[in-house]
């Protein structure tokens, strides 16, 4: 049996993550694994934070599935991308790339260096014209998506637009009408992707109506929260209030049909010979009871709800009923996996060129090393042969012509070396001036420290309570000592004063006990244990993960490569928690520190304190304070927080590496000639 290749297609939407693993075994596609991870209720609404949605879903997905050994293909939403089809006159094939580049600069509504763009030709056998599809997406949006994937330790091999992934699915899975155009409507949470397949032609449109619009209609009609309205929508068919529910959603049904009719009308006005013969329904939004029938009655076109794939098998280890239940949501993921296996009509990849080049170079590096080693061995043999040939004739006796010639050559080489060193003096001086000038970055270091401190205080919401507990404990210790002195006979402290001190001490201890009784793992406490920085003229090159760098206006890449060692009480989902810290650092840098550019942050290590740190024998007093002892019972051999008296073994020590770029600080390097 030929060696199989597998691809994970990953589609992260507003409502859930959908992933499908497809394997090609001797030309037959087989679904080997699939996953649907719904976002938590607070991340399903229209106002959900995109990065939090990504990282939460990816964390759960990677915890359940091993992606090593498989390629990974991800989608980008249709509304975030740009697509245009241009007809070219009959020209020589070699001229097409230059014409396409000119058309791209005219058609794409952004500067060409700010987008990742690709193109592909489409040929109609009945026409001499060549049609070119131009596909683009903003570079920063691609970089943001890749950065979040890298943060979750997921290497992406393919980036494709969701509508094009759906088109690839339609073509490869034999879902097209045989004698006319086919329209696929993928009804998602916040939008609906419309994809037209008409012979060799493609046409797409994204309309801003999705499942959330139906939910919001129920929110308005019944005064419910978004989560309760979502549950009511999903159970509408079996609810005793089904009639009222569908009545409340009817205006959204009408809007959706109207937008689809407008799209069909616009397409047929461009291609008057086209006739739509089939409508395919996909997406979780198509689960709504009555939607298929409503569309069919109003469009007068047969509407088919996808309930299985035609060109793939299900692995015997999977549950076919479970897969069939979720098949509506796998259109994009299936199309991505097909393209990863090389079975796609549209084969463009929006992975940035710089990332592709870096990976190609990394893959070839071992071969370069082997070639260099072979070349070194060959040169060594050649040098040894020359030395061996000269050895029998070498005369090194003083006074001979050979010895004198050798002395002259050595003297000449010494003089040449000294002369070269003198000639290079100007270069060394200029370099030293450059190094001295680079110390201008010291003016930016306080801004970096300020940014880190503010970000930590923002995400560590319990730090203030922790500091107050530490302050209370210190004050309690002072009061305890003062009461001991007051209790000594002849101290001169009145009984009323002593009672006042005892009352104050009791309140402090009660406050300490309240905070110390809270489950430590539920607290959000973070401290910076160490912060190491290294200045570099090319700090981005020191970043260990794949990234996409956008040059600053000044053209500089100078900055700091920073390693921070953080300790936090957050145990579960620490990846998402660290991502919120990275996001806050980026926001603070953009808002307050215009001389800095935030390139990226990456968590490189997570260490549980209970598993790696040497334990200190401690003894807990009745008041909750701790002291070190030379010997302790095994049950007392644990790490104790000196402030709260809590067990610190569940704390996490996290190492995060950052790159901060210095911009517009006024430092100029002397030119070196």
C-alpha positions as CSV (number, residue, x, y, z in Angstrom):
1,X,0.0,0.0,0.0
2,X,1.3,3.4,-0.9
3,X,2.2,5.7,1.9
4,X,-0.8,7.8,2.8
5,X,-0.9,11.6,3.3
6,X,-3.3,13.3,5.7
7,X,-4.5,16.9,6.0
8,X,-6.4,18.7,8.7
9,X,-8.9,21.3,7.4
10,X,-9.6,23.8,10.2
11,X,-12.5,26.3,10.0
12,X,-12.9,28.6,13.0
13,X,-16.2,30.4,12.8
14,X,-18.2,32.7,15.1
15,X,-20.1,29.8,16.7
16,X,-17.7,26.9,16.6
17,X,-14.5,25.3,15.4
18,X,-15.0,22.7,12.7
19,X,-12.1,20.5,11.8
20,X,-11.8,17.5,9.4
21,X,-8.9,15.1,8.9
22,X,-8.8,13.7,5.4
23,X,-6.4,10.9,4.3
24,X,-5.6,9.9,0.7
25,X,-5.0,6.1,0.6
26,X,-4.2,4.9,-2.9
27,X,-6.3,7.6,-4.4
28,X,-9.4,7.1,-2.2
29,X,-10.3,9.8,0.3
30,X,-11.1,8.8,3.8
31,X,-12.4,10.9,6.8
32,X,-10.1,9.8,9.6
33,X,-11.1,12.2,12.3
34,X,-13.4,15.2,12.8
35,X,-14.1,17.7,15.5
36,X,-16.8,20.3,16.3
37,X,-16.0,22.5,19.3
38,X,-18.7,25.0,20.1
39,X,-17.5,28.3,21.7
40,X,-18.6,29.0,25.2
41,X,-21.7,31.1,25.5
42,X,-19.9,34.3,26.2
43,X,-17.8,33.9,23.0
44,X,-20.7,33.1,20.7
45,X,-22.3,36.6,20.5
46,X,-21.6,39.1,17.7
47,X,-19.4,41.1,20.1
48,X,-17.1,38.3,21.0
49,X,-13.3,38.9,21.0
50,X,-11.8,37.3,17.9
51,X,-8.4,36.4,19.4
52,X,-10.1,34.9,22.5
53,X,-12.4,32.8,20.3
54,X,-9.4,31.6,18.3
55,X,-7.2,30.6,21.2
56,X,-9.9,29.0,23.3
57,X,-11.1,26.8,20.4
58,X,-7.5,25.9,19.3
59,X,-6.6,25.0,22.9
60,X,-9.4,22.6,23.1
61,X,-8.8,21.2,19.6
62,X,-5.1,20.5,20.2
63,X,-5.9,18.9,23.6
64,X,-8.1,16.3,21.9
65,X,-6.2,15.8,18.6
66,X,-2.6,15.0,17.5
67,X,-1.9,17.0,14.4
68,X,1.8,16.0,14.1
69,X,2.5,14.3,10.8
70,X,-0.4,16.0,9.0
71,X,-0.5,19.2,7.0
72,X,-2.8,21.9,8.4
73,X,-5.1,24.1,6.2
74,X,-7.1,27.0,7.6
75,X,-9.7,29.3,6.2
76,X,-10.2,33.1,6.3
77,X,-13.7,34.6,6.1
78,X,-15.1,35.8,2.8
79,X,-15.9,39.2,4.1
80,X,-12.3,39.8,5.2
81,X,-10.9,38.9,1.7
82,X,-11.1,40.4,-1.8
83,X,-11.9,38.5,-4.9
84,X,-12.2,39.8,-8.5
85,X,-12.4,38.0,-11.9
86,X,-10.9,39.8,-15.0
87,X,-11.1,38.7,-18.6
88,X,-7.9,39.1,-20.5
89,X,-7.6,39.4,-24.3
90,X,-5.8,36.6,-26.1
91,X,-2.1,37.1,-25.3
92,X,1.1,35.1,-25.1
93,X,1.3,33.0,-22.0
94,X,4.5,34.6,-20.8
95,X,2.9,38.1,-20.8
96,X,0.0,37.0,-18.5
97,X,1.9,37.5,-15.1
98,X,2.8,41.1,-15.9
99,X,-0.7,41.9,-17.1
100,X,-2.2,40.3,-14.0
101,X,0.1,42.3,-11.7
102,X,-1.1,45.5,-13.4
103,X,-4.7,44.5,-13.1
104,X,-4.2,43.6,-9.4
105,X,-2.8,47.0,-8.7
106,X,-5.8,48.6,-10.3
107,X,-8.5,46.3,-8.9
108,X,-7.3,45.7,-5.3
109,X,-8.6,48.7,-3.1
110,X,-5.4,48.7,-1.0
111,X,-1.7,49.4,-1.6
112,X,-0.3,46.2,-3.2
113,X,2.4,45.9,-0.6
114,X,-0.2,45.8,2.2
115,X,-1.9,42.6,0.9
116,X,-1.1,39.0,0.3
117,X,-2.5,38.3,-3.2
118,X,-2.6,35.3,-5.6
119,X,-4.1,34.6,-9.0
120,X,-5.2,31.7,-11.1
121,X,-6.4,31.4,-14.7
122,X,-9.7,29.9,-15.7
123,X,-10.3,28.7,-19.3
124,X,-13.7,28.4,-21.0
125,X,-13.4,25.8,-23.8
126,X,-16.0,27.8,-25.8
127,X,-14.2,31.1,-25.6
128,X,-10.7,32.3,-26.7
129,X,-10.6,34.7,-23.7
130,X,-8.6,33.9,-20.6
131,X,-10.3,34.7,-17.3
132,X,-8.1,35.4,-14.3
133,X,-9.2,35.2,-10.7
134,X,-7.4,37.7,-8.3
135,X,-7.6,36.8,-4.6
136,X,-6.2,39.0,-1.9
137,X,-6.3,39.7,1.9
138,X,-4.7,42.3,4.1
139,X,-1.3,41.3,5.1
140,X,-1.8,42.3,8.7
141,X,-4.9,40.2,9.1
142,X,-3.1,37.1,7.7
143,X,-0.2,37.9,10.1
144,X,-2.6,38.2,13.1
145,X,-4.1,34.8,12.2
146,X,-0.7,33.1,11.8
147,X,0.5,34.7,15.0
148,X,-2.4,33.2,17.0
149,X,-1.8,29.8,15.3
150,X,1.9,30.0,16.2
151,X,1.0,31.0,19.8
152,X,-1.0,27.7,20.0
153,X,2.0,25.8,18.5
154,X,0.1,25.0,15.3
155,X,2.1,25.3,12.0
156,X,-0.1,26.3,9.1
157,X,0.7,25.0,5.6
158,X,-2.3,26.4,3.6
159,X,-4.4,29.6,3.9
160,X,-7.5,29.7,1.7
161,X,-10.7,31.9,1.6
162,X,-13.8,30.1,2.9
163,X,-15.9,30.7,-0.3
164,X,-13.1,29.1,-2.4
165,X,-12.9,26.2,-0.1
166,X,-16.6,25.7,-0.6
167,X,-16.2,25.9,-4.3
168,X,-13.5,23.2,-4.2
169,X,-15.8,21.0,-2.1
170,X,-18.7,21.4,-4.7
171,X,-16.5,20.5,-7.6
172,X,-14.6,17.6,-6.0
173,X,-17.6,16.0,-4.3
174,X,-19.9,15.9,-7.4
175,X,-22.4,18.3,-6.0
176,X,-22.9,20.3,-9.2
177,X,-25.9,20.4,-11.4
178,X,-25.2,18.8,-14.8
179,X,-27.0,21.3,-17.0
180,X,-26.8,24.7,-15.4
181,X,-25.5,26.8,-12.6
182,X,-25.4,25.6,-8.9
183,X,-25.7,28.0,-5.9
184,X,-24.3,27.0,-2.5
185,X,-25.6,28.9,0.5
186,X,-23.5,28.3,3.6
187,X,-25.5,29.9,6.5
188,X,-23.1,30.6,9.3
189,X,-23.5,32.3,12.6
190,X,-22.9,35.9,11.5
191,X,-23.0,35.7,7.7
192,X,-24.0,33.6,4.7
193,X,-21.5,32.8,2.0
194,X,-23.0,32.4,-1.5
195,X,-20.9,30.5,-4.0
196,X,-22.0,30.1,-7.7
197,X,-20.4,27.3,-9.8
198,X,-21.4,27.7,-13.5
199,X,-19.1,25.6,-15.8
200,X,-15.6,27.2,-15.5
201,X,-17.0,30.3,-13.9
202,X,-17.0,31.2,-10.1
203,X,-18.9,33.9,-8.4
204,X,-19.1,34.6,-4.7
205,X,-20.9,37.0,-2.4
206,X,-21.1,37.3,1.4
207,X,-24.3,38.6,2.9
208,X,-24.5,39.8,6.5
209,X,-27.4,37.6,7.6
210,X,-26.7,34.4,9.6
211,X,-27.9,32.4,12.6
212,X,-27.2,35.2,15.0
213,X,-29.8,37.4,13.2
214,X,-32.5,34.8,13.9
215,X,-31.3,34.7,17.6
216,X,-31.4,38.5,17.9
217,X,-35.0,38.5,16.5
218,X,-35.9,36.2,19.4
219,X,-34.0,38.4,21.8
220,X,-36.1,41.4,20.7
221,X,-39.4,39.5,20.6
222,X,-39.2,37.7,23.9
223,X,-36.8,39.9,25.9
224,X,-34.3,37.1,26.5
225,X,-30.6,37.0,26.9
226,X,-28.6,36.0,23.8
227,X,-27.8,32.5,25.3
228,X,-31.4,31.7,26.2
229,X,-32.6,32.9,22.8
230,X,-30.0,30.7,21.1
231,X,-31.2,27.6,23.0
232,X,-34.8,28.5,22.1
233,X,-33.9,28.8,18.4
234,X,-32.2,25.3,18.4
235,X,-35.2,23.7,20.1
236,X,-37.9,25.6,18.2
237,X,-39.2,22.5,16.4
238,X,-40.1,20.7,19.6
239,X,-41.1,23.8,21.7
240,X,-44.7,24.3,22.6
241,X,-44.2,27.9,21.5
242,X,-43.0,26.9,18.0
243,X,-45.6,29.0,16.2
244,X,-44.6,32.2,18.1
245,X,-40.9,31.4,17.6
246,X,-41.2,31.0,13.8
247,X,-43.4,34.1,13.7
248,X,-40.7,36.2,15.4
249,X,-38.1,34.8,13.0
250,X,-40.1,35.3,9.8
251,X,-38.8,38.7,8.9
252,X,-35.2,37.3,9.0
253,X,-36.3,34.4,6.7
254,X,-37.7,37.0,4.3
255,X,-34.5,39.1,4.4
256,X,-32.4,36.1,3.7
257,X,-34.5,35.0,0.7
258,X,-34.5,38.6,-0.7
259,X,-30.7,38.8,-0.5
260,X,-30.4,35.4,-2.3
261,X,-32.8,36.5,-5.0
262,X,-30.9,39.7,-5.5
263,X,-27.7,37.8,-5.9
264,X,-29.2,35.4,-8.4
265,X,-30.7,38.3,-10.3
266,X,-27.3,40.2,-10.4
267,X,-25.4,37.1,-11.6
268,X,-27.9,36.3,-14.4
269,X,-27.8,40.0,-15.5
270,X,-24.0,39.5,-16.1
271,X,-24.4,36.1,-17.7
272,X,-27.8,36.1,-19.4
273,X,-27.4,32.5,-20.8
274,X,-27.1,31.1,-17.3
275,X,-30.0,29.3,-15.5
276,X,-29.9,28.1,-11.9
277,X,-30.8,24.4,-11.6
278,X,-29.8,23.6,-8.0
279,X,-29.3,25.3,-4.6
280,X,-27.2,23.5,-2.0
281,X,-27.7,24.3,1.7
282,X,-24.9,24.1,4.3
283,X,-23.9,25.5,7.6
284,X,-25.3,25.2,11.1
285,X,-27.8,27.9,10.2
286,X,-29.4,25.5,7.7
287,X,-30.5,23.3,10.7
288,X,-33.4,25.7,11.2
289,X,-36.7,23.8,10.7
290,X,-38.5,25.0,7.6
291,X,-35.7,27.0,6.1
292,X,-35.2,24.5,3.2
293,X,-38.9,24.5,2.3
294,X,-39.1,28.3,2.7
295,X,-36.2,28.8,0.2
296,X,-37.6,26.3,-2.2
297,X,-41.0,27.9,-2.3
298,X,-39.7,31.4,-2.8
299,X,-36.8,30.7,-5.2
300,X,-38.6,28.2,-7.4
301,X,-35.4,26.2,-7.5
302,X,-34.8,22.7,-6.0
303,X,-33.0,23.1,-2.6
304,X,-30.9,20.2,-1.4
305,X,-29.6,20.1,2.2
306,X,-26.2,18.3,2.3
307,X,-26.5,15.2,4.4
308,X,-23.4,13.3,3.2
309,X,-20.3,13.5,1.1
310,X,-20.3,11.7,-2.2
311,X,-16.6,11.2,-2.9
312,X,-15.2,10.1,0.5
313,X,-15.5,7.2,2.9
314,X,-15.7,7.3,6.7
315,X,-13.1,5.5,8.7
316,X,-14.4,2.3,10.4
317,X,-13.3,3.7,13.7
318,X,-15.7,6.7,13.5
319,X,-19.4,6.9,14.2
320,X,-21.2,7.5,10.9
321,X,-24.4,8.8,12.6
322,X,-22.4,11.4,14.6
323,X,-20.6,12.5,11.4
324,X,-23.8,12.7,9.5
325,X,-25.3,14.9,12.2
326,X,-22.5,17.4,11.8
327,X,-21.9,17.1,8.0
328,X,-23.7,20.4,7.3
329,X,-20.9,22.3,9.1
330,X,-17.9,20.6,7.4
331,X,-18.1,22.1,3.9
332,X,-15.2,24.6,4.4
333,X,-13.1,22.1,6.3
334,X,-13.6,19.4,3.7
335,X,-12.7,21.8,0.9
336,X,-9.5,22.9,2.7
337,X,-8.5,19.3,3.2
338,X,-9.1,18.5,-0.4
339,X,-6.8,21.3,-1.5
340,X,-4.2,20.2,0.9
341,X,-4.3,16.8,-0.8
342,X,-3.9,18.4,-4.2
343,X,-7.5,17.7,-5.4
344,X,-8.8,21.3,-5.8
345,X,-10.0,23.3,-8.8
346,X,-8.7,26.6,-7.1
347,X,-5.2,26.0,-5.8
348,X,-4.2,29.4,-4.6
349,X,-2.5,29.7,-1.2
350,X,-2.6,33.0,0.8
351,X,0.4,31.9,3.0
352,X,2.8,35.0,2.8
353,X,5.9,34.6,0.6
354,X,8.2,35.4,3.5
355,X,6.9,32.5,5.6
356,X,7.1,30.2,2.6
357,X,10.7,31.2,1.9
358,X,11.7,30.7,5.5
359,X,10.2,27.2,5.6
360,X,11.9,26.2,2.3
361,X,15.2,27.5,3.6
362,X,14.7,25.6,6.9
363,X,13.9,22.4,5.0
364,X,17.0,22.8,2.8
365,X,19.4,23.7,5.7
366,X,20.4,20.1,6.5
367,X,21.3,19.5,2.8
368,X,23.4,22.6,2.7
369,X,25.2,21.5,5.9
370,X,25.8,18.1,4.4
371,X,27.1,19.7,1.1
372,X,29.4,22.0,3.1
373,X,30.8,19.0,5.1
374,X,31.5,17.1,1.9
375,X,33.2,20.1,0.3
376,X,35.4,20.5,3.4
377,X,36.4,16.9,3.3
378,X,37.3,17.3,-0.4
379,X,39.3,20.4,0.2
380,X,41.2,18.8,3.1
381,X,42.2,15.9,0.8
382,X,43.5,18.3,-1.8
383,X,45.5,20.3,0.8
384,X,46.9,17.2,2.3
385,X,48.0,15.9,-1.1
386,X,49.8,19.1,-1.9
387,X,51.6,19.0,1.4
388,X,52.5,15.4,1.0
389,X,54.0,16.1,-2.5
390,X,56.1,18.9,-1.2
391,X,57.4,17.1,1.9
392,X,60.2,15.0,0.2
393,X,61.7,18.1,-1.4
394,X,61.3,20.5,1.5
395,X,64.7,21.9,2.7
396,X,64.4,23.8,6.0
397,X,68.2,24.0,6.8
398,X,69.4,27.5,7.8
399,X,71.3,29.2,5.0
400,X,69.7,27.4,2.2
401,X,67.7,29.2,-0.6
402,X,64.5,27.4,0.4
403,X,64.8,28.6,4.1
404,X,65.6,32.2,3.0
405,X,62.6,32.2,0.6
406,X,60.3,31.0,3.4
407,X,61.5,33.8,5.7
408,X,60.9,36.5,3.0
409,X,57.4,35.1,2.4
410,X,56.5,35.1,6.2
411,X,57.9,38.7,6.5
412,X,55.8,39.8,3.5
413,X,52.6,38.2,4.9
414,X,53.2,39.9,8.3
415,X,53.6,43.3,6.6
416,X,50.5,42.8,4.5
417,X,48.5,41.9,7.6
418,X,49.7,45.0,9.4
419,X,49.0,47.2,6.4
420,X,45.5,45.8,6.1
421,X,44.8,46.5,9.8
422,X,45.9,50.1,9.3
423,X,43.7,50.5,6.2
424,X,40.6,49.2,8.1
425,X,40.9,51.7,10.9
426,X,38.2,54.0,9.5
427,X,35.7,51.2,9.4
428,X,36.3,50.2,13.0
429,X,36.0,53.8,14.1
430,X,32.7,54.1,12.2
431,X,31.5,50.9,13.8
432,X,32.3,52.1,17.3
433,X,30.4,55.3,16.6
434,X,27.5,53.2,15.5
435,X,27.6,51.2,18.6
436,X,27.8,54.3,20.7
437,X,24.8,55.8,18.9
438,X,22.8,52.7,19.5
439,X,22.8,53.4,23.2
440,X,20.1,55.9,22.4
441,X,17.7,53.1,23.0
442,X,18.1,53.5,26.8
443,X,15.6,56.3,26.6
444,X,13.0,53.8,25.5
445,X,13.6,51.2,28.2
446,X,11.4,52.9,30.8
447,X,8.5,52.8,28.3
448,X,9.0,49.1,27.9
449,X,9.0,48.5,31.7
450,X,5.9,50.8,32.0
451,X,4.1,48.8,29.3
452,X,4.8,45.4,31.0
453,X,3.8,46.6,34.4
454,X,0.5,48.1,33.2
455,X,-0.3,45.0,31.2
456,X,0.3,42.7,34.1
457,X,-1.8,44.8,36.5
458,X,-4.6,44.8,33.9
459,X,-4.9,41.0,33.3
460,X,-4.0,40.1,36.9
461,X,-7.3,41.3,38.4
462,X,-6.5,40.0,41.9
463,X,-3.1,41.5,42.3
464,X,-4.5,44.5,44.2
465,X,-6.2,42.2,46.7
466,X,-3.0,40.2,47.0
467,X,-1.0,43.4,47.7
468,X,-3.6,44.5,50.3
469,X,-3.3,41.1,52.0
470,X,0.5,41.5,52.1
471,X,0.1,45.0,53.6
472,X,-2.4,43.7,56.1
473,X,0.0,40.8,57.2
474,X,2.9,43.2,57.6
475,X,0.7,45.6,59.7
476,X,-0.6,42.6,61.7
477,X,3.0,41.6,62.5
478,X,3.8,45.1,63.7
479,X,0.6,45.2,65.9
480,X,1.5,41.7,67.4
481,X,4.9,43.0,68.4
482,X,3.4,46.2,69.8
483,X,0.9,44.2,71.9
484,X,3.7,42.1,73.3
485,X,5.6,45.2,74.4
486,X,2.4,46.7,75.8
487,X,1.7,43.5,77.8
488,X,4.9,44.0,79.7
489,X,4.3,45.3,83.2
490,X,5.2,49.0,83.4
491,X,5.0,49.6,79.6
492,X,2.7,52.6,80.3
493,X,0.1,51.4,77.7
494,X,-3.4,51.7,79.1
495,X,-5.9,48.8,79.0
496,X,-8.1,50.8,76.6
497,X,-5.3,51.3,74.2
498,X,-4.4,47.6,74.3
499,X,-8.1,46.7,73.7
500,X,-8.0,49.0,70.7
501,X,-4.9,47.4,69.3
502,X,-6.4,43.9,69.8
503,X,-9.5,44.9,68.0
504,X,-7.5,46.3,65.1
505,X,-5.4,43.1,64.9
506,X,-8.5,40.9,64.9
507,X,-9.9,42.9,61.9
508,X,-6.7,42.5,60.0
509,X,-6.4,38.8,60.7
510,X,-10.1,38.4,59.7
511,X,-9.4,40.2,56.4
512,X,-6.3,38.0,55.8
513,X,-8.3,34.8,56.6
514,X,-11.1,35.8,54.1
515,X,-8.6,36.3,51.2
516,X,-6.5,33.2,52.2
517,X,-9.7,31.0,52.2
518,X,-10.4,31.6,48.5
519,X,-9.4,28.8,46.2
520,X,-6.0,29.8,44.9
521,X,-6.5,28.4,41.4
522,X,-9.6,30.7,41.0
523,X,-7.5,33.8,41.6
524,X,-5.8,35.8,38.9
525,X,-2.4,36.8,40.4
526,X,0.7,37.3,38.3
527,X,4.2,38.5,39.2
528,X,7.2,39.2,37.1
529,X,10.0,37.2,38.5
530,X,12.7,38.1,36.0
531,X,13.0,40.2,32.8
532,X,16.0,39.8,30.6
533,X,16.5,41.9,27.4
534,X,19.0,41.8,24.5
535,X,19.3,44.8,22.2
536,X,19.8,43.9,18.5
537,X,19.9,45.9,15.2
538,X,17.6,43.2,13.8
539,X,15.5,42.0,16.7
540,X,12.8,40.4,14.5
541,X,15.4,37.9,13.2
542,X,15.8,36.7,16.8
543,X,12.2,35.7,17.2
544,X,12.0,31.9,17.3
545,X,8.6,31.3,15.6
546,X,7.2,31.9,12.1
547,X,6.0,35.5,11.9
548,X,5.2,38.1,9.3
549,X,7.0,41.4,9.8
550,X,5.6,44.6,8.3
551,X,8.4,47.2,7.9
552,X,7.9,50.4,9.9
553,X,7.8,53.9,8.3
554,X,11.3,54.5,9.3
555,X,12.6,51.2,7.9
556,X,14.2,50.2,11.2
557,X,14.0,46.8,12.8
558,X,16.1,47.7,15.8
559,X,14.7,46.7,19.2
560,X,14.7,44.3,22.2
561,X,14.5,40.6,22.3
562,X,13.0,40.1,25.8
563,X,12.6,37.0,27.9
564,X,10.2,37.3,30.8
565,X,9.7,34.8,33.6
566,X,6.2,35.1,35.1
567,X,4.5,33.3,38.0
568,X,0.7,33.0,38.0
569,X,-2.0,31.3,40.0
570,X,-3.9,30.5,36.8
571,X,-3.6,26.8,36.1
572,X,-6.3,25.9,33.6
573,X,-6.1,27.3,30.1
574,X,-2.9,29.3,30.8
575,X,-2.3,29.6,27.0
576,X,-5.5,31.8,26.7
577,X,-4.5,33.8,29.8
578,X,-1.0,34.5,28.4
579,X,-2.7,35.5,25.1
580,X,-4.7,38.1,26.9
581,X,-1.5,39.5,28.4
582,X,0.1,39.7,24.9
583,X,-3.0,41.4,23.5
584,X,-3.0,44.0,26.4
585,X,0.7,44.7,25.8
586,X,0.0,45.3,22.1
587,X,-2.9,47.7,22.9
588,X,-0.9,49.7,25.5
589,X,2.1,50.0,23.2
590,X,-0.1,51.3,20.3
591,X,-2.0,53.7,22.6
592,X,0.7,55.1,24.8
593,X,4.2,54.4,23.4
594,X,4.4,55.6,19.8
595,X,8.2,55.1,19.7
596,X,7.7,51.4,20.1
597,X,6.4,48.7,17.8
598,X,5.0,45.5,19.3
599,X,6.1,42.7,17.0
600,X,4.9,39.6,19.0
601,X,4.9,37.5,22.1
602,X,5.3,33.7,22.4
603,X,5.0,31.4,25.4
604,X,7.9,29.0,25.2
605,X,7.6,27.1,28.4
606,X,5.1,26.3,31.2
607,X,6.4,24.8,34.5
608,X,4.3,23.7,37.4
609,X,5.9,24.8,40.6
610,X,4.8,21.7,42.4
611,X,6.7,19.5,39.9
612,X,10.1,21.3,39.4
613,X,10.9,23.6,42.3
614,X,12.9,22.3,45.4
615,X,10.5,22.2,48.2
616,X,11.1,24.1,51.5
617,X,10.1,22.5,54.8
618,X,7.7,24.9,56.4
619,X,5.5,24.9,59.5
620,X,2.1,26.7,59.6
621,X,1.3,28.6,62.8
622,X,-2.2,29.0,64.1
623,X,-2.4,32.5,62.7
624,X,-1.6,31.2,59.2
625,X,2.0,32.6,59.1
626,X,4.8,30.3,58.1
627,X,8.4,29.8,59.2
628,X,11.2,27.5,58.0
629,X,12.2,24.6,60.1
630,X,15.2,22.3,59.9
631,X,13.0,19.2,59.9
632,X,9.3,18.8,58.9
633,X,6.9,16.0,58.5
634,X,6.2,14.8,54.9
635,X,2.7,16.3,55.0
636,X,4.2,19.7,55.7
637,X,6.8,19.5,52.9
638,X,5.1,21.8,50.5
639,X,5.6,25.3,48.9
640,X,3.7,27.9,51.0
641,X,2.8,31.5,50.0
642,X,4.3,33.6,52.8
643,X,1.4,36.2,52.2
644,X,-1.7,34.0,52.2
645,X,-0.4,30.7,53.7
646,X,-1.8,28.9,50.7
647,X,-0.2,25.9,48.9
648,X,1.7,27.3,45.8
649,X,2.3,23.9,44.2
650,X,-0.5,24.5,41.6
651,X,1.1,27.8,40.5
652,X,2.6,28.0,37.0
653,X,5.9,29.5,36.0
654,X,5.6,30.7,32.4
655,X,8.4,31.9,30.2
656,X,7.3,34.3,27.4
657,X,9.6,35.8,24.7
658,X,8.8,39.1,23.1
659,X,10.1,41.4,20.4
660,X,9.7,45.1,20.9
661,X,10.7,47.3,17.9
662,X,12.2,50.8,18.4
663,X,10.8,53.4,16.0
664,X,11.2,57.1,15.6
665,X,13.6,57.6,18.5
666,X,15.8,60.1,16.7
667,X,18.9,57.8,16.8
668,X,20.8,57.9,13.5
669,X,23.7,55.7,12.5
670,X,26.8,57.2,10.9
671,X,27.4,56.1,7.4
672,X,30.3,53.7,6.8
673,X,32.2,54.1,3.6
